[in-house]
Amino acid sequence: MHQHTVISLNYDLTLYWAMLLFNAANGSWFKDAFHHGEFQTNWGYLRRPLPPAAGATLVFYPHGSLSVARDYIGDETKIAASTGEMGDLLDTITHKWSSGHYIPVFVSEGTSREKVAAIRRINYLTNVYEEVLPALGESLIVYGWSFDERDQHVIDAISVSPPKQINGSIRVHRAIRRGSTGFLLPGTQSCWPFLARHRGRVLRFTEPGVLEQSIMTS
């Protein structure tokens, strides 16, 4: 299934490396809305496939990334490596930071309110928060996100125009191991109660780590 938008709350470079590898073999399919290091605020045009790529997926970082930085005058830029320099990407980023001319762009504040304040200070993050998250489409697939209260601002932004279907694979309790899948109750205003399928049972959590009900399924 082709996903038109990918958002990552991780700061690391795993997704960036994966994009470089895929694009090297398939053309510029994955795009992070930076062009020559400059963020394209009118990123909608990038959804058009650029041959030889047969499709296009836009990638955004709502909390920033190691590859996104601000220069000495406050403009956001992407620290990039060419396809042939994938192994040198981390060294390139480290060199840029140590030069004193760039400041990493990522949100590390504790509470959701503090994170929003940090987001508002950076144009790139504000654009993602206000334009991207409320327009993710009718379906959303979640991997590895706990829907923690510290990310309530992300939930609120998505809820501006909530997807009709949300599917996910997340760890919500120590008792749930591999092979578990979870989904949200339709029409709820938050991520709780949360339902998770595990070994033929449906587990209902009222809040993180609190199991209210366990129902056998066929």
C-alpha positions in Angstrom: 0.0 0.0 0.0 1.4 3.4 -1.0 1.6 5.9 1.8 1.6 9.5 0.6 3.0 10.9 3.8 5.5 9.6 6.4 6.1 11.4 9.7 8.9 10.4 12.1 9.1 11.4 15.7 12.6 10.0 15.9 15.7 12.2 15.7 18.0 9.5 14.4 19.2 8.9 10.8 17.6 5.5 10.2 14.8 6.8 8.0 17.2 9.2 6.2 19.5 6.3 5.3 16.6 4.1 4.2 15.4 7.0 1.9 18.8 7.4 0.4 19.1 3.6 -0.3 15.6 3.3 -1.8 15.9 6.5 -3.9 19.3 5.3 -5.3 17.6 2.3 -6.8 14.2 3.8 -7.7 14.6 7.5 -8.3 13.5 10.4 -6.1 10.4 8.7 -4.6 10.9 9.8 -1.0 11.2 13.6 -0.5 11.6 15.5 2.7 10.5 18.9 1.2 14.0 20.4 1.2 15.4 21.5 -2.1 19.1 22.5 -2.2 19.0 22.6 1.5 16.0 25.0 1.7 12.6 23.9 3.1 9.8 24.3 0.6 6.8 25.7 2.4 4.6 25.1 -0.7 5.6 21.4 -0.5 2.3 20.2 -2.2 3.9 20.3 -5.6 6.4 17.7 -4.5 3.7 15.0 -4.5 4.0 14.8 -8.2 6.2 11.8 -9.1 9.6 12.7 -10.6 10.7 10.2 -13.2 12.1 7.6 -13.1 10.3 7.3 -9.7 6.8 5.9 -10.2 5.4 7.5 -7.1 6.1 10.1 -4.4 6.0 10.0 -0.6 6.7 13.1 1.5 8.6 12.7 4.7 8.4 15.1 7.7 9.9 15.4 11.2 7.5 17.0 13.6 10.1 17.1 16.4 13.1 17.7 14.1 16.0 15.5 13.1 19.7 15.2 13.3 19.8 16.1 9.6 17.8 19.4 10.1 19.6 22.5 11.4 19.4 26.2 11.7 22.2 28.4 10.4 23.7 31.4 12.1 20.9 33.7 10.9 18.2 31.3 12.0 17.2 29.8 8.7 16.4 26.1 8.6 18.4 23.9 6.3 19.0 20.2 5.7 22.5 18.7 6.2 22.7 16.4 3.2 25.0 13.7 1.8 24.9 12.5 -1.7 23.9 9.0 -2.5 27.5 8.0 -2.8 28.3 9.4 0.7 25.8 7.5 2.8 28.5 6.2 5.1 29.8 9.8 5.7 26.4 11.3 6.6 27.0 11.3 10.4 30.5 12.6 10.0 29.1 15.4 7.8 26.5 16.3 10.4 29.0 16.3 13.2 31.4 18.5 11.2 28.6 21.0 10.5 27.7 21.2 14.2 31.3 21.6 15.4 31.8 24.4 12.9 29.7 26.6 15.2 27.6 27.8 12.2 24.7 25.4 12.7 22.4 24.5 15.5 20.5 21.2 15.5 16.7 21.4 15.1 15.0 18.9 17.4 12.5 19.2 20.2 13.7 17.7 23.5 11.4 19.5 26.0 9.5 17.4 28.5 5.8 18.3 28.4 3.5 18.7 25.5 3.1 22.4 26.2 6.8 22.9 26.3 7.2 21.0 23.0 4.6 23.2 21.3 6.5 26.4 22.5 9.7 25.0 21.0 7.9 24.1 17.8 6.5 27.6 17.5 10.1 29.1 17.5 11.1 27.2 14.3 9.4 27.8 10.9 9.9 24.3 9.6 8.4 22.6 12.7 5.5 25.1 12.8 4.7 24.3 9.2 4.7 20.6 9.8 2.6 21.0 13.0 0.0 23.3 11.4 -0.1 22.1 7.7 1.1 18.4 7.6 -0.3 16.7 10.8 -3.8 17.9 10.3 -3.8 16.6 6.7 -2.6 13.0 6.9 -5.5 11.6 4.9 -8.2 9.0 5.6 -5.9 6.3 7.0 -3.0 6.3 9.4 -0.6 3.5 10.2 1.4 3.9 13.4 4.6 2.0 14.4 6.3 2.4 17.7 4.5 5.4 19.0 3.0 5.1 22.6 0.5 8.0 22.3 2.1 9.3 25.5 0.6 12.4 27.1 3.9 14.2 26.3 2.9 14.0 22.7 -0.7 15.2 23.2 0.0 18.1 20.8 0.7 15.6 18.0 -2.6 13.9 18.8 -4.4 17.2 18.8 -3.0 18.3 15.5 -4.0 15.0 13.8 -7.4 15.3 15.4 -8.1 18.6 13.5 -9.0 16.3 10.6 -8.9 12.8 12.0 -8.3 9.8 9.8 -11.2 7.5 9.4 -9.1 4.5 10.1 -6.0 4.1 12.3 -4.0 0.9 12.5 -0.9 0.4 14.6 1.7 -1.8 16.1 2.8 -0.4 19.4 3.9 -1.7 22.8 1.5 -0.5 25.5 2.1 -3.0 28.3 4.8 -5.4 29.4 2.4 -8.3 28.9 2.1 -7.6 25.2 4.9 -9.0 23.1 5.5 -9.8 19.5 2.6 -10.3 17.2 0.4 -7.8 18.9 -1.6 -5.2 17.0 -3.6 -2.3 18.3 -6.3 0.1 17.1 -8.2 3.1 18.4 -11.9 3.1 19.1 -13.9 5.0 16.4 -15.1 8.4 17.4 -12.9 8.8 20.5 -11.4 12.1 21.3 -8.1 10.7 22.6 -6.1 7.5 22.3 -7.8 5.9 25.4 -9.4 3.5 25.7 -7.0 1.5 23.6 -7.7 -1.9 22.2 -4.9 -4.4 21.5 -5.1 -7.9 20.0 -2.8 -10.4 21.6 -2.9 -14.2 21.2 -6.6 -14.5 20.5 -7.7 -12.0 23.0 -8.7 -8.3 22.8 -7.2 -6.3 25.7 -8.8 -3.0 26.6 -6.6 -0.4 28.4 -8.1 2.7 30.0 -4.8 4.4 30.3 -1.1 3.4 29.7 -0.4 0.1 31.5 -3.9 -0.2 33.0 -5.7 -3.3 31.7 -9.5 -3.0 32.2 -10.8 -6.0 30.2 -9.6 -9.1 28.4 -11.9 -10.7 25.9 -11.4 -14.0 24.1 -11.9 -13.8 20.3 -12.2 -16.5 17.7 
